[in-house]
């Protein structure tokens, strides 16, 4: 049995992502919505070090969960996430990267092309 989603912000984002996936025929948004639907104990938390390891300069990545600050980032990237820790945000912006919401990314790139999902 699936429990209802309690967080209204998360619930609205999931609905928004599913709608945009249908409108733009972009399965990436549906995949991210599925990650966000998982229960809290199975949700994604990604450290800055993992982003550094799996990206190149100026790439765009989505973290379908929270971005945490452990590790070092040594190149600029655009990170879209459901939530950021304060330190993670500082580290990303310090090297010239950007922190944006998933909704902002969908509006900028409705087709979801050239985006990596990091889990």
Buried (B, 14 or more C-beta within 10 A) or exposed (E): EEEEBEEEEBBEBBEBBBEBBEEBEBEBBBBBBEBBBEEEEEBBBBBBBBBBEEBEEEBBBBBBBBBBBBBEBEBBBBBBBBBBBEEBBEBBBEBEBBBBBBBEBBEEBBEBEEBBBBE
